């Protein structure tokens, strides 16, 4: 039921935002001078700060190692085969030609690393949000150096997540298709279930019906399932010689009929542009295809604000009073090393200004308003355990932001273990807390405004649901590299199991499985971001979320029925 309420509410947010007249949009927001959060680092914080900093530096090193691993894609041989034998551009070079600039938001770059079936760099497919002809678009681009761009279970999950990002934020979606279809040895985990391969095509239709434009570029093979992505997109470009679309390739034709055909004859760009009509634009080479795609995006008929207005907005943004580098010493290496959440807020908010809400009540949760790169947001930040009063306050504040159409930012650092029930007083406290947390969860689930979650420390137990964890469907969820994600934190499982070997094993497993990189490898989030980059990432996300107001509103509830 909550989901229905939430969907209705989301619809309301989307439509009311988009229907706003341009005059209303041009009206100035009231001036604000929120109080400045004076939160310098004090000598008393030194010990905790230094411990956190050492841990952050170690995490940073791991982050850089994984980044390098991902950058190498499928390895040297595969890169040579891709560029020299197959004469194709590498996926990052393709993005360079497609996007306005290199300042794009890559989603889950570490997805696919450390999986039971091996390391699949970038999950075989890069996803993210970048500007094309001035418009923020989601891109989903296969990396054919990783096993011919075939889809592993994690690839499918990553594609579906990128489509969900496009749906939730109403962003046009561009597919660069270069894929051998399903990775056959794992077909049972790719093909049959609801959120598996077929869902990508289902989403394409649903997105079109929602007026979320989709464009595809065939810049490699599109075999089997891969063939439906370009044929279901609203507009498709195909590159001569390197692009092919067919359900079964030449070897299959030979086996079935004995006939020998070349890939080009069977499903090349000329055939599909001139005979089958499966594609709409023929490009002689890759660069031409991306130029063509940029032109297509410029016909999507969004009315973006003038550049002058953008420049004015950028000029009005004030940096925080404290260096973002100081966040490295605030990123808790464990829950016990958490410093006041306001210290983090003061290093993220414009001019470190914050209008706190209910400052004297439920102090283990900090709530209030700030601007981040010019965008007004409601911030909800853990500052201790999510106790009864804190959860009630959270519930109130979330509803307040929903009422005022203000996006929510959750800074999550939840307690490592649930409170034990050792006495009747404790039982009563726990029951009250349970009720208040339930109420906060309902408020978060049903809030129609965009939500962004950054796990800055712990993501443990039920508190993490109320703080808009993955199951609560935030528009974006990022982790700092020091973050820990697990039901119970390492070292806190003693109340769950009797002492002995099992407990040690569990602790060991928790240590490994709760790391931010383990989580990101499995795509439980949208990526690990560095603390010092958080303000920039949040600014981009808020710009991205806002773009939907520039799409001209029209009623349309049917997908385009294409190429029939
Ligand atoms: N499942 C599993 N592995 C696959 C695969 C698939 N569907 N398609 C390709 N691979 C693997 C290859 O075995 C090879 O692995 P290796 O590097 O360990 O040797 C790697 O991907 C690259 O394939 P290769 O054929 O050497 O590269 P290529 O650039 O010449 O061709 C394809 C790439 C995708 C065009 C070609 O491999 C192909 O047509 N594959 C079959 C596609 C298909 O029929 N899919 C049906 C899915 S339902």
Boltz pocket constraint, residues with backbone or C-beta under 6 A from the ligand:
constraints:
  - pocket:
      binder: B
      contacts: [[A, 81], [A, 86], [A, 144], [A, 146], [A, 147], [A, 148], [A, 149], [A, 150], [A, 179], [A, 180], [A, 181], [A, 182], [A, 183], [A, 184], [A, 185], [A, 221], [A, 223], [A, 224], [A, 225], [A, 247], [A, 248], [A, 249]]
      max_distance: 6.0
